[in-house]
């Protein structure tokens, strides 16, 4: 587990603009719509990354990271990836998980949730 945490932490350092990573394969996810789980909301720092990875291992095995430009903190999330054709499902999941936005990886577009 510590090795996985270290590898994802290093991956985040090499991808300061953000990333979406399959933690089983350690390969980037490049397509689909990503939505964070509320359970890992406001997770930043290496200790929080451990909790995010534990959550991801029990769910979809995908971790995302992103820099919040407002406070300059790097956040980690356990996330679920939807197909682009499942936009409505992604929006419903986002609302259930109290998300303000989701991200379309395929087209690199943030989608605000109303």
Jmol script that loads the backbone (N, CA, C; Angstrom):
load data "model"
ATOM      1  N   UNK A   1       0.818  -1.201   0.000  1.00  0.00           N
ATOM      2  CA  UNK A   1       0.000   0.000   0.000  1.00  0.00           C
ATOM      3  C   UNK A   1       0.864   1.269   0.000  1.00  0.00           C
ATOM      4  N   UNK A   2       1.902   1.277   0.822  1.00  0.00           N
ATOM      5  CA  UNK A   2       2.774   2.462   0.880  1.00  0.00           C
ATOM      6  C   UNK A   2       3.417   2.732  -0.475  1.00  0.00           C
ATOM      7  N   UNK A   3       3.797   1.656  -1.176  1.00  0.00           N
ATOM      8  CA  UNK A   3       4.392   1.809  -2.504  1.00  0.00           C
ATOM      9  C   UNK A   3       3.405   2.466  -3.467  1.00  0.00           C
ATOM     10  N   UNK A   4       2.134   2.057  -3.393  1.00  0.00           N
ATOM     11  CA  UNK A   4       1.105   2.632  -4.260  1.00  0.00           C
ATOM     12  C   UNK A   4       0.907   4.117  -3.932  1.00  0.00           C
ATOM     13  N   UNK A   5       0.855   4.440  -2.659  1.00  0.00           N
ATOM     14  CA  UNK A   5       0.711   5.844  -2.251  1.00  0.00           C
ATOM     15  C   UNK A   5       1.883   6.658  -2.791  1.00  0.00           C
ATOM     16  N   UNK A   6       3.094   6.153  -2.625  1.00  0.00           N
ATOM     17  CA  UNK A   6       4.282   6.862  -3.115  1.00  0.00           C
ATOM     18  C   UNK A   6       4.242   7.051  -4.625  1.00  0.00           C
ATOM     19  N   UNK A   7       3.777   6.031  -5.343  1.00  0.00           N
ATOM     20  CA  UNK A   7       3.742   6.126  -6.808  1.00  0.00           C
ATOM     21  C   UNK A   7       2.705   7.145  -7.283  1.00  0.00           C
ATOM     22  N   UNK A   8       1.539   7.161  -6.635  1.00  0.00           N
ATOM     23  CA  UNK A   8       0.511   8.135  -7.012  1.00  0.00           C
ATOM     24  C   UNK A   8       0.961   9.539  -6.606  1.00  0.00           C
ATOM     25  N   UNK A   9       1.593   9.660  -5.452  1.00  0.00           N
ATOM     26  CA  UNK A   9       2.109  10.966  -5.004  1.00  0.00           C
ATOM     27  C   UNK A   9       3.123  11.490  -6.021  1.00  0.00           C
ATOM     28  N   UNK A  10       4.029  10.627  -6.450  1.00  0.00           N
ATOM     29  CA  UNK A  10       5.034  11.027  -7.441  1.00  0.00           C
ATOM     30  C   UNK A  10       4.363  11.390  -8.767  1.00  0.00           C
ATOM     31  N   UNK A  11       3.344  10.630  -9.152  1.00  0.00           N
ATOM     32  CA  UNK A  11       2.610  10.920 -10.378  1.00  0.00           C
ATOM     33  C   UNK A  11       1.987  12.313 -10.298  1.00  0.00           C
ATOM     34  N   UNK A  12       1.451  12.663  -9.130  1.00  0.00           N
ATOM     35  CA  UNK A  12       0.842  13.988  -8.963  1.00  0.00           C
ATOM     36  C   UNK A  12       1.893  15.085  -9.088  1.00  0.00           C
ATOM     37  N   UNK A  13       3.095  14.831  -8.601  1.00  0.00           N
ATOM     38  CA  UNK A  13       4.176  15.813  -8.702  1.00  0.00           C
ATOM     39  C   UNK A  13       4.590  16.022 -10.159  1.00  0.00           C
ATOM     40  N   UNK A  14       4.512  14.954 -10.956  1.00  0.00           N
ATOM     41  CA  UNK A  14       4.870  15.029 -12.369  1.00  0.00           C
ATOM     42  C   UNK A  14       3.726  15.549 -13.245  1.00  0.00           C
ATOM     43  N   UNK A  15       2.545  15.697 -12.648  1.00  0.00           N
ATOM     44  CA  UNK A  15       1.363  16.181 -13.373  1.00  0.00           C
ATOM     45  C   UNK A  15       0.678  17.276 -12.552  1.00  0.00           C
ATOM     46  N   UNK A  16       1.366  18.389 -12.359  1.00  0.00           N
ATOM     47  CA  UNK A  16       0.838  19.434 -11.473  1.00  0.00           C
ATOM     48  C   UNK A  16      -0.457  20.074 -11.967  1.00  0.00           C
ATOM     49  N   UNK A  17      -0.740  19.957 -13.251  1.00  0.00           N
ATOM     50  CA  UNK A  17      -1.968  20.546 -13.786  1.00  0.00           C
ATOM     51  C   UNK A  17      -3.183  19.672 -13.496  1.00  0.00           C
ATOM     52  N   UNK A  18      -2.956  18.436 -13.097  1.00  0.00           N
ATOM     53  CA  UNK A  18      -4.042  17.517 -12.776  1.00  0.00           C
ATOM     54  C   UNK A  18      -3.882  16.190 -13.496  1.00  0.00           C
ATOM     55  N   UNK A  19      -4.597  15.187 -13.008  1.00  0.00           N
ATOM     56  CA  UNK A  19      -4.501  13.852 -13.606  1.00  0.00           C
ATOM     57  C   UNK A  19      -5.703  13.009 -13.225  1.00  0.00           C
ATOM     58  N   UNK A  20      -5.908  11.953 -13.998  1.00  0.00           N
ATOM     59  CA  UNK A  20      -6.866  10.901 -13.684  1.00  0.00           C
ATOM     60  C   UNK A  20      -6.129   9.595 -13.934  1.00  0.00           C
ATOM     61  N   UNK A  21      -6.048   8.750 -12.901  1.00  0.00           N
ATOM     62  CA  UNK A  21      -5.168   7.587 -12.948  1.00  0.00           C
ATOM     63  C   UNK A  21      -5.878   6.331 -12.477  1.00  0.00           C
ATOM     64  N   UNK A  22      -5.755   5.271 -13.286  1.00  0.00           N
ATOM     65  CA  UNK A  22      -6.210   3.948 -12.867  1.00  0.00           C
ATOM     66  C   UNK A  22      -5.135   3.404 -11.931  1.00  0.00           C
ATOM     67  N   UNK A  23      -5.468   3.171 -10.661  1.00  0.00           N
ATOM     68  CA  UNK A  23      -4.438   2.770  -9.701  1.00  0.00           C
ATOM     69  C   UNK A  23      -4.106   1.284  -9.764  1.00  0.00           C
ATOM     70  N   UNK A  24      -4.830   0.513 -10.563  1.00  0.00           N
ATOM     71  CA  UNK A  24      -4.456  -0.888 -10.787  1.00  0.00           C
ATOM     72  C   UNK A  24      -3.360  -0.982 -11.842  1.00  0.00           C
ATOM     73  N   UNK A  25      -3.509  -0.192 -12.903  1.00  0.00           N
ATOM     74  CA  UNK A  25      -2.564  -0.262 -14.019  1.00  0.00           C
ATOM     75  C   UNK A  25      -1.528   0.853 -13.974  1.00  0.00           C
ATOM     76  N   UNK A  26      -1.812   1.891 -13.169  1.00  0.00           N
ATOM     77  CA  UNK A  26      -1.001   3.114 -13.117  1.00  0.00           C
ATOM     78  C   UNK A  26      -0.897   3.784 -14.488  1.00  0.00           C
ATOM     79  N   UNK A  27      -1.990   3.685 -15.236  1.00  0.00           N
ATOM     80  CA  UNK A  27      -2.081   4.350 -16.540  1.00  0.00           C
ATOM     81  C   UNK A  27      -3.125   5.458 -16.457  1.00  0.00           C
ATOM     82  N   UNK A  28      -2.856   6.528 -17.192  1.00  0.00           N
ATOM     83  CA  UNK A  28      -3.764   7.665 -17.220  1.00  0.00           C
ATOM     84  C   UNK A  28      -5.080   7.298 -17.898  1.00  0.00           C
ATOM     85  N   UNK A  29      -6.164   7.812 -17.364  1.00  0.00           N
ATOM     86  CA  UNK A  29      -7.476   7.697 -17.990  1.00  0.00           C
ATOM     87  C   UNK A  29      -7.642   8.971 -18.812  1.00  0.00           C
ATOM     88  N   UNK A  30      -7.931   8.823 -20.102  1.00  0.00           N
ATOM     89  CA  UNK A  30      -7.955   9.987 -20.991  1.00  0.00           C
ATOM     90  C   UNK A  30      -9.303  10.280 -21.609  1.00  0.00           C
ATOM     91  N   UNK A  31     -10.268   9.390 -21.391  1.00  0.00           N
ATOM     92  CA  UNK A  31     -11.575   9.563 -22.013  1.00  0.00           C
ATOM     93  C   UNK A  31     -12.678   9.352 -20.992  1.00  0.00           C
ATOM     94  N   UNK A  32     -13.797  10.030 -21.211  1.00  0.00           N
ATOM     95  CA  UNK A  32     -14.957   9.873 -20.346  1.00  0.00           C
ATOM     96  C   UNK A  32     -15.195  11.107 -19.507  1.00  0.00           C
ATOM     97  N   UNK A  33     -16.205  10.996 -18.661  1.00  0.00           N
ATOM     98  CA  UNK A  33     -16.582  12.086 -17.768  1.00  0.00           C
ATOM     99  C   UNK A  33     -16.287  11.635 -16.345  1.00  0.00           C
ATOM    100  N   UNK A  34     -15.497  12.415 -15.631  1.00  0.00           N
ATOM    101  CA  UNK A  34     -15.105  12.029 -14.276  1.00  0.00           C
ATOM    102  C   UNK A  34     -15.914  12.806 -13.248  1.00  0.00           C
ATOM    103  N   UNK A  35     -16.326  12.052 -12.215  1.00  0.00           N
ATOM    104  CA  UNK A  35     -17.112  12.615 -11.122  1.00  0.00           C
ATOM    105  C   UNK A  35     -16.525  12.100  -9.813  1.00  0.00           C
ATOM    106  N   UNK A  36     -16.264  13.015  -8.897  1.00  0.00           N
ATOM    107  CA  UNK A  36     -15.693  12.645  -7.604  1.00  0.00           C
ATOM    108  C   UNK A  36     -16.769  12.141  -6.651  1.00  0.00           C
ATOM    109  N   UNK A  37     -16.343  11.237  -5.767  1.00  0.00           N
ATOM    110  CA  UNK A  37     -17.199  10.790  -4.670  1.00  0.00           C
ATOM    111  C   UNK A  37     -17.147  11.826  -3.547  1.00  0.00           C
ATOM    112  N   UNK A  38     -18.287  12.082  -2.947  1.00  0.00           N
ATOM    113  CA  UNK A  38     -18.350  13.006  -1.821  1.00  0.00           C
ATOM    114  C   UNK A  38     -17.496  12.512  -0.645  1.00  0.00           C
ATOM    115  N   UNK A  39     -17.359  11.194  -0.500  1.00  0.00           N
ATOM    116  CA  UNK A  39     -16.596  10.607   0.608  1.00  0.00           C
ATOM    117  C   UNK A  39     -15.146  11.076   0.655  1.00  0.00           C
ATOM    118  N   UNK A  40     -14.611  11.495  -0.491  1.00  0.00           N
ATOM    119  CA  UNK A  40     -13.211  11.931  -0.512  1.00  0.00           C
ATOM    120  C   UNK A  40     -13.082  13.428  -0.775  1.00  0.00           C
ATOM    121  N   UNK A  41     -14.164  14.147  -0.562  1.00  0.00           N
ATOM    122  CA  UNK A  41     -14.174  15.600  -0.744  1.00  0.00           C
ATOM    123  C   UNK A  41     -13.132  16.264   0.166  1.00  0.00           C
ATOM    124  N   UNK A  42     -12.502  17.309  -0.329  1.00  0.00           N
ATOM    125  CA  UNK A  42     -11.533  18.104   0.440  1.00  0.00           C
ATOM    126  C   UNK A  42     -10.360  17.277   0.964  1.00  0.00           C
ATOM    127  N   UNK A  43      -9.817  16.429   0.107  1.00  0.00           N
ATOM    128  CA  UNK A  43      -8.657  15.615   0.464  1.00  0.00           C
ATOM    129  C   UNK A  43      -7.417  16.212  -0.182  1.00  0.00           C
ATOM    130  N   UNK A  44      -6.485  16.630   0.645  1.00  0.00           N
ATOM    131  CA  UNK A  44      -5.218  17.157   0.132  1.00  0.00           C
ATOM    132  C   UNK A  44      -4.100  16.715   1.055  1.00  0.00           C
ATOM    133  N   UNK A  45      -2.907  16.592   0.487  1.00  0.00           N
ATOM    134  CA  UNK A  45      -1.765  16.111   1.249  1.00  0.00           C
ATOM    135  C   UNK A  45      -1.628  14.599   1.158  1.00  0.00           C
ATOM    136  N   UNK A  46      -0.466  14.111   1.547  1.00  0.00           N
ATOM    137  CA  UNK A  46      -0.151  12.689   1.392  1.00  0.00           C
ATOM    138  C   UNK A  46      -0.993  11.795   2.302  1.00  0.00           C
ATOM    139  N   UNK A  47      -1.283  12.245   3.511  1.00  0.00           N
ATOM    140  CA  UNK A  47      -2.108  11.436   4.421  1.00  0.00           C
ATOM    141  C   UNK A  47      -3.515  11.268   3.860  1.00  0.00           C
ATOM    142  N   UNK A  48      -4.071  12.327   3.301  1.00  0.00           N
ATOM    143  CA  UNK A  48      -5.398  12.248   2.688  1.00  0.00           C
ATOM    144  C   UNK A  48      -5.362  11.366   1.440  1.00  0.00           C
ATOM    145  N   UNK A  49      -4.247  11.390   0.710  1.00  0.00           N
ATOM    146  CA  UNK A  49      -4.119  10.538  -0.477  1.00  0.00           C
ATOM    147  C   UNK A  49      -4.287   9.079  -0.100  1.00  0.00           C
ATOM    148  N   UNK A  50      -3.763   8.680   1.031  1.00  0.00           N
ATOM    149  CA  UNK A  50      -3.903   7.294   1.503  1.00  0.00           C
ATOM    150  C   UNK A  50      -5.383   6.934   1.649  1.00  0.00           C
ATOM    151  N   UNK A  51      -6.179   7.827   2.230  1.00  0.00           N
ATOM    152  CA  UNK A  51      -7.614   7.594   2.395  1.00  0.00           C
ATOM    153  C   UNK A  51      -8.321   7.549   1.044  1.00  0.00           C
ATOM    154  N   UNK A  52      -7.907   8.420   0.130  1.00  0.00           N
ATOM    155  CA  UNK A  52      -8.496   8.443  -1.213  1.00  0.00           C
ATOM    156  C   UNK A  52      -8.208   7.118  -1.926  1.00  0.00           C
ATOM    157  N   UNK A  53      -6.974   6.635  -1.824  1.00  0.00           N
ATOM    158  CA  UNK A  53      -6.618   5.364  -2.471  1.00  0.00           C
ATOM    159  C   UNK A  53      -7.394   4.211  -1.852  1.00  0.00           C
ATOM    160  N   UNK A  54      -7.542   4.195  -0.538  1.00  0.00           N
ATOM    161  CA  UNK A  54      -8.331   3.148   0.117  1.00  0.00           C
ATOM    162  C   UNK A  54      -9.761   3.147  -0.404  1.00  0.00           C
ATOM    163  N   UNK A  55     -10.352   4.330  -0.550  1.00  0.00           N
ATOM    164  CA  UNK A  55     -11.715   4.432  -1.080  1.00  0.00           C
ATOM    165  C   UNK A  55     -11.754   3.927  -2.525  1.00  0.00           C
ATOM    166  N   UNK A  56     -10.800   4.378  -3.324  1.00  0.00           N
ATOM    167  CA  UNK A  56     -10.772   3.985  -4.744  1.00  0.00           C
ATOM    168  C   UNK A  56     -10.615   2.474  -4.904  1.00  0.00           C
ATOM    169  N   UNK A  57      -9.809   1.853  -4.070  1.00  0.00           N
ATOM    170  CA  UNK A  57      -9.613   0.403  -4.152  1.00  0.00           C
ATOM    171  C   UNK A  57     -10.920  -0.353  -3.900  1.00  0.00           C
ATOM    172  N   UNK A  58     -11.807   0.221  -3.116  1.00  0.00           N
ATOM    173  CA  UNK A  58     -13.091  -0.414  -2.802  1.00  0.00           C
ATOM    174  C   UNK A  58     -14.182  -0.068  -3.814  1.00  0.00           C
ATOM    175  N   UNK A  59     -13.902   0.902  -4.681  1.00  0.00           N
ATOM    176  CA  UNK A  59     -14.924   1.353  -5.628  1.00  0.00           C
ATOM    177  C   UNK A  59     -14.457   1.180  -7.076  1.00  0.00           C
ATOM    178  N   UNK A  60     -14.027   2.242  -7.731  1.00  0.00           N
ATOM    179  CA  UNK A  60     -13.738   2.163  -9.167  1.00  0.00           C
ATOM    180  C   UNK A  60     -12.259   2.108  -9.526  1.00  0.00           C
ATOM    181  N   UNK A  61     -11.391   2.174  -8.513  1.00  0.00           N
ATOM    182  CA  UNK A  61      -9.939   2.073  -8.721  1.00  0.00           C
ATOM    183  C   UNK A  61      -9.371   3.208  -9.579  1.00  0.00           C
ATOM    184  N   UNK A  62     -10.026   4.369  -9.477  1.00  0.00           N
ATOM    185  CA  UNK A  62      -9.573   5.548 -10.215  1.00  0.00           C
ATOM    186  C   UNK A  62      -9.370   6.684  -9.215  1.00  0.00           C
ATOM    187  N   UNK A  63      -8.220   7.358  -9.332  1.00  0.00           N
ATOM    188  CA  UNK A  63      -7.903   8.509  -8.485  1.00  0.00           C
ATOM    189  C   UNK A  63      -7.633   9.700  -9.394  1.00  0.00           C
ATOM    190  N   UNK A  64      -8.130  10.850  -8.973  1.00  0.00           N
ATOM    191  CA  UNK A  64      -7.872  12.081  -9.694  1.00  0.00           C
ATOM    192  C   UNK A  64      -7.176  13.079  -8.798  1.00  0.00           C
ATOM    193  N   UNK A  65      -6.442  13.967  -9.417  1.00  0.00           N
ATOM    194  CA  UNK A  65      -5.791  15.048  -8.679  1.00  0.00           C
ATOM    195  C   UNK A  65      -5.926  16.330  -9.465  1.00  0.00           C
ATOM    196  N   UNK A  66      -6.042  17.448  -8.749  1.00  0.00           N
ATOM    197  CA  UNK A  66      -6.195  18.728  -9.430  1.00  0.00           C
ATOM    198  C   UNK A  66      -5.771  19.858  -8.503  1.00  0.00           C
ATOM    199  N   UNK A  67      -5.280  20.911  -9.123  1.00  0.00           N
ATOM    200  CA  UNK A  67      -4.840  22.082  -8.388  1.00  0.00           C
ATOM    201  C   UNK A  67      -5.985  23.082  -8.308  1.00  0.00           C
ATOM    202  N   UNK A  68      -6.335  23.464  -7.088  1.00  0.00           N
ATOM    203  CA  UNK A  68      -7.345  24.499  -6.877  1.00  0.00           C
ATOM    204  C   UNK A  68      -6.634  25.841  -7.001  1.00  0.00           C
ATOM    205  N   UNK A  69      -6.918  26.546  -8.076  1.00  0.00           N
ATOM    206  CA  UNK A  69      -6.253  27.828  -8.340  1.00  0.00           C
ATOM    207  C   UNK A  69      -6.559  28.876  -7.277  1.00  0.00           C
ATOM    208  N   UNK A  70      -7.727  28.769  -6.635  1.00  0.00           N
ATOM    209  CA  UNK A  70      -8.120  29.761  -5.641  1.00  0.00           C
ATOM    210  C   UNK A  70      -7.236  29.712  -4.392  1.00  0.00           C
ATOM    211  N   UNK A  71      -6.967  28.498  -3.887  1.00  0.00           N
ATOM    212  CA  UNK A  71      -6.181  28.396  -2.653  1.00  0.00           C
ATOM    213  C   UNK A  71      -4.811  27.746  -2.851  1.00  0.00           C
ATOM    214  N   UNK A  72      -4.494  27.400  -4.108  1.00  0.00           N
ATOM    215  CA  UNK A  72      -3.194  26.803  -4.476  1.00  0.00           C
ATOM    216  C   UNK A  72      -2.938  25.454  -3.796  1.00  0.00           C
ATOM    217  N   UNK A  73      -4.007  24.749  -3.397  1.00  0.00           N
ATOM    218  CA  UNK A  73      -3.871  23.429  -2.790  1.00  0.00           C
ATOM    219  C   UNK A  73      -4.167  22.365  -3.842  1.00  0.00           C
ATOM    220  N   UNK A  74      -3.445  21.256  -3.745  1.00  0.00           N
ATOM    221  CA  UNK A  74      -3.614  20.147  -4.675  1.00  0.00           C
ATOM    222  C   UNK A  74      -4.536  19.121  -4.021  1.00  0.00           C
ATOM    223  N   UNK A  75      -5.671  18.864  -4.653  1.00  0.00           N
ATOM    224  CA  UNK A  75      -6.688  17.976  -4.104  1.00  0.00           C
ATOM    225  C   UNK A  75      -6.634  16.612  -4.771  1.00  0.00           C
ATOM    226  N   UNK A  76      -7.004  15.583  -4.017  1.00  0.00           N
ATOM    227  CA  UNK A  76      -7.122  14.223  -4.529  1.00  0.00           C
ATOM    228  C   UNK A  76      -8.549  13.747  -4.331  1.00  0.00           C
ATOM    229  N   UNK A  77      -9.051  12.968  -5.286  1.00  0.00           N
ATOM    230  CA  UNK A  77     -10.398  12.414  -5.206  1.00  0.00           C
ATOM    231  C   UNK A  77     -10.406  10.977  -5.680  1.00  0.00           C
ATOM    232  N   UNK A  78     -11.267  10.178  -5.065  1.00  0.00           N
ATOM    233  CA  UNK A  78     -11.643   8.890  -5.621  1.00  0.00           C
ATOM    234  C   UNK A  78     -12.760   9.224  -6.596  1.00  0.00           C
ATOM    235  N   UNK A  79     -12.651   8.731  -7.818  1.00  0.00           N
ATOM    236  CA  UNK A  79     -13.625   9.139  -8.826  1.00  0.00           C
ATOM    237  C   UNK A  79     -14.224   7.964  -9.587  1.00  0.00           C
ATOM    238  N   UNK A  80     -15.322   8.274 -10.216  1.00  0.00           N
ATOM    239  CA  UNK A  80     -16.006   7.335 -11.109  1.00  0.00           C
ATOM    240  C   UNK A  80     -15.965   7.933 -12.501  1.00  0.00           C
ATOM    241  N   UNK A  81     -15.709   7.089 -13.486  1.00  0.00           N
ATOM    242  CA  UNK A  81     -15.645   7.545 -14.872  1.00  0.00           C
ATOM    243  C   UNK A  81     -16.882   7.035 -15.614  1.00  0.00           C
ATOM    244  N   UNK A  82     -17.549   7.959 -16.280  1.00  0.00           N
ATOM    245  CA  UNK A  82     -18.716   7.632 -17.096  1.00  0.00           C
ATOM    246  C   UNK A  82     -18.347   7.769 -18.565  1.00  0.00           C
ATOM    247  N   UNK A  83     -19.013   7.010 -19.420  1.00  0.00           N
ATOM    248  CA  UNK A  83     -18.840   7.186 -20.866  1.00  0.00           C
ATOM    249  C   UNK A  83     -19.405   8.553 -21.244  1.00  0.00           C
ATOM    250  N   UNK A  84     -18.912   9.132 -22.324  1.00  0.00           N
ATOM    251  CA  UNK A  84     -19.426  10.429 -22.770  1.00  0.00           C
ATOM    252  C   UNK A  84     -20.911  10.355 -23.107  1.00  0.00           C
ATOM    253  N   UNK A  85     -21.390   9.199 -23.507  1.00  0.00           N
ATOM    254  CA  UNK A  85     -22.814   9.034 -23.814  1.00  0.00           C
ATOM    255  C   UNK A  85     -23.668   8.963 -22.547  1.00  0.00           C
ATOM    256  N   UNK A  86     -23.031   8.926 -21.371  1.00  0.00           N
ATOM    257  CA  UNK A  86     -23.749   8.819 -20.099  1.00  0.00           C
ATOM    258  C   UNK A  86     -23.745  10.142 -19.316  1.00  0.00           C
ATOM    259  N   UNK A  87     -23.779  11.245 -20.026  1.00  0.00           N
ATOM    260  CA  UNK A  87     -23.713  12.557 -19.384  1.00  0.00           C
ATOM    261  C   UNK A  87     -24.792  12.728 -18.321  1.00  0.00           C
ATOM    262  N   UNK A  88     -26.029  12.349 -18.618  1.00  0.00           N
ATOM    263  CA  UNK A  88     -27.111  12.516 -17.638  1.00  0.00           C
ATOM    264  C   UNK A  88     -26.853  11.681 -16.387  1.00  0.00           C
ATOM    265  N   UNK A  89     -26.359  10.469 -16.547  1.00  0.00           N
ATOM    266  CA  UNK A  89     -26.009   9.636 -15.383  1.00  0.00           C
ATOM    267  C   UNK A  89     -24.903  10.281 -14.569  1.00  0.00           C
ATOM    268  N   UNK A  90     -23.919  10.843 -15.258  1.00  0.00           N
ATOM    269  CA  UNK A  90     -22.806  11.515 -14.574  1.00  0.00           C
ATOM    270  C   UNK A  90     -23.317  12.714 -13.784  1.00  0.00           C
ATOM    271  N   UNK A  91     -24.225  13.467 -14.363  1.00  0.00           N
ATOM    272  CA  UNK A  91     -24.784  14.631 -13.674  1.00  0.00           C
ATOM    273  C   UNK A  91     -25.590  14.194 -12.446  1.00  0.00           C
ATOM    274  N   UNK A  92     -26.380  13.143 -12.581  1.00  0.00           N
ATOM    275  CA  UNK A  92     -27.152  12.629 -11.440  1.00  0.00           C
ATOM    276  C   UNK A  92     -26.214  12.164 -10.328  1.00  0.00           C
ATOM    277  N   UNK A  93     -25.166  11.445 -10.695  1.00  0.00           N
ATOM    278  CA  UNK A  93     -24.184  10.965  -9.713  1.00  0.00           C
ATOM    279  C   UNK A  93     -23.506  12.156  -9.033  1.00  0.00           C
ATOM    280  N   UNK A  94     -23.190  13.178  -9.808  1.00  0.00           N
ATOM    281  CA  UNK A  94     -22.559  14.382  -9.259  1.00  0.00           C
ATOM    282  C   UNK A  94     -23.476  15.055  -8.241  1.00  0.00           C
ATOM    283  N   UNK A  95     -24.740  15.151  -8.554  1.00  0.00           N
ATOM    284  CA  UNK A  95     -25.698  15.766  -7.622  1.00  0.00           C
ATOM    285  C   UNK A  95     -25.808  14.932  -6.347  1.00  0.00           C
ATOM    286  N   UNK A  96     -25.855  13.625  -6.481  1.00  0.00           N
ATOM    287  CA  UNK A  96     -25.919  12.734  -5.314  1.00  0.00           C
ATOM    288  C   UNK A  96     -24.679  12.896  -4.437  1.00  0.00           C
ATOM    289  N   UNK A  97     -23.547  13.227  -5.048  1.00  0.00           N
ATOM    290  CA  UNK A  97     -22.285  13.356  -4.327  1.00  0.00           C
ATOM    291  C   UNK A  97     -21.908  14.812  -4.046  1.00  0.00           C
ATOM    292  N   UNK A  98     -22.894  15.702  -4.205  1.00  0.00           N
ATOM    293  CA  UNK A  98     -22.744  17.122  -3.857  1.00  0.00           C
ATOM    294  C   UNK A  98     -21.547  17.792  -4.546  1.00  0.00           C
ATOM    295  N   UNK A  99     -21.380  17.488  -5.834  1.00  0.00           N
ATOM    296  CA  UNK A  99     -20.289  18.068  -6.609  1.00  0.00           C
ATOM    297  C   UNK A  99     -20.747  19.353  -7.297  1.00  0.00           C
ATOM    298  N   UNK A 100     -19.861  20.315  -7.376  1.00  0.00           N
ATOM    299  CA  UNK A 100     -20.154  21.584  -8.043  1.00  0.00           C
ATOM    300  C   UNK A 100     -19.870  21.518  -9.536  1.00  0.00           C
ATOM    301  N   UNK A 101     -18.984  20.565  -9.918  1.00  0.00           N
ATOM    302  CA  UNK A 101     -18.619  20.429 -11.328  1.00  0.00           C
ATOM    303  C   UNK A 101     -18.111  19.015 -11.583  1.00  0.00           C
ATOM    304  N   UNK A 102     -18.163  18.633 -12.838  1.00  0.00           N
ATOM    305  CA  UNK A 102     -17.576  17.373 -13.303  1.00  0.00           C
ATOM    306  C   UNK A 102     -16.654  17.727 -14.460  1.00  0.00           C
ATOM    307  N   UNK A 103     -15.877  16.749 -14.924  1.00  0.00           N
ATOM    308  CA  UNK A 103     -14.919  17.077 -15.976  1.00  0.00           C
ATOM    309  C   UNK A 103     -14.996  16.062 -17.109  1.00  0.00           C
ATOM    310  N   UNK A 104     -15.138  16.575 -18.308  1.00  0.00           N
ATOM    311  CA  UNK A 104     -15.150  15.776 -19.536  1.00  0.00           C
ATOM    312  C   UNK A 104     -13.697  15.646 -20.002  1.00  0.00           C
ATOM    313  N   UNK A 105     -13.100  14.483 -19.723  1.00  0.00           N
ATOM    314  CA  UNK A 105     -11.700  14.245 -20.107  1.00  0.00           C
ATOM    315  C   UNK A 105     -11.516  14.210 -21.622  1.00  0.00           C
ATOM    316  N   UNK A 106     -12.504  13.673 -22.316  1.00  0.00           N
ATOM    317  CA  UNK A 106     -12.397  13.527 -23.771  1.00  0.00           C
ATOM    318  C   UNK A 106     -12.225  14.875 -24.449  1.00  0.00           C
ATOM    319  N   UNK A 107     -13.007  15.860 -23.991  1.00  0.00           N
ATOM    320  CA  UNK A 107     -12.999  17.184 -24.617  1.00  0.00           C
ATOM    321  C   UNK A 107     -12.332  18.254 -23.761  1.00  0.00           C
ATOM    322  N   UNK A 108     -11.816  17.857 -22.586  1.00  0.00           N
ATOM    323  CA  UNK A 108     -11.139  18.775 -21.647  1.00  0.00           C
ATOM    324  C   UNK A 108     -11.990  19.984 -21.297  1.00  0.00           C
ATOM    325  N   UNK A 109     -13.235  19.666 -20.855  1.00  0.00           N
ATOM    326  CA  UNK A 109     -14.204  20.702 -20.515  1.00  0.00           C
ATOM    327  C   UNK A 109     -14.757  20.461 -19.108  1.00  0.00           C
ATOM    328  N   UNK A 110     -14.772  21.520 -18.307  1.00  0.00           N
ATOM    329  CA  UNK A 110     -15.434  21.443 -17.009  1.00  0.00           C
ATOM    330  C   UNK A 110     -16.914  21.705 -17.231  1.00  0.00           C
ATOM    331  N   UNK A 111     -17.750  20.917 -16.565  1.00  0.00           N
ATOM    332  CA  UNK A 111     -19.202  21.056 -16.673  1.00  0.00           C
ATOM    333  C   UNK A 111     -19.714  21.400 -15.274  1.00  0.00           C
ATOM    334  N   UNK A 112     -20.269  22.600 -15.133  1.00  0.00           N
ATOM    335  CA  UNK A 112     -20.820  23.050 -13.855  1.00  0.00           C
ATOM    336  C   UNK A 112     -22.132  22.321 -13.592  1.00  0.00           C
ATOM    337  N   UNK A 113     -22.351  21.973 -12.337  1.00  0.00           N
ATOM    338  CA  UNK A 113     -23.583  21.307 -11.928  1.00  0.00           C
ATOM    339  C   UNK A 113     -24.496  22.347 -11.287  1.00  0.00           C
ATOM    340  N   UNK A 114     -25.737  22.381 -11.747  1.00  0.00           N
ATOM    341  CA  UNK A 114     -26.697  23.373 -11.220  1.00  0.00           C
ATOM    342  C   UNK A 114     -27.530  22.777 -10.119  1.00  0.00           C
TER     343      UNK A 114
END
end "model"
wireframe off; spacefill off
backbone 0.3
color backbone group
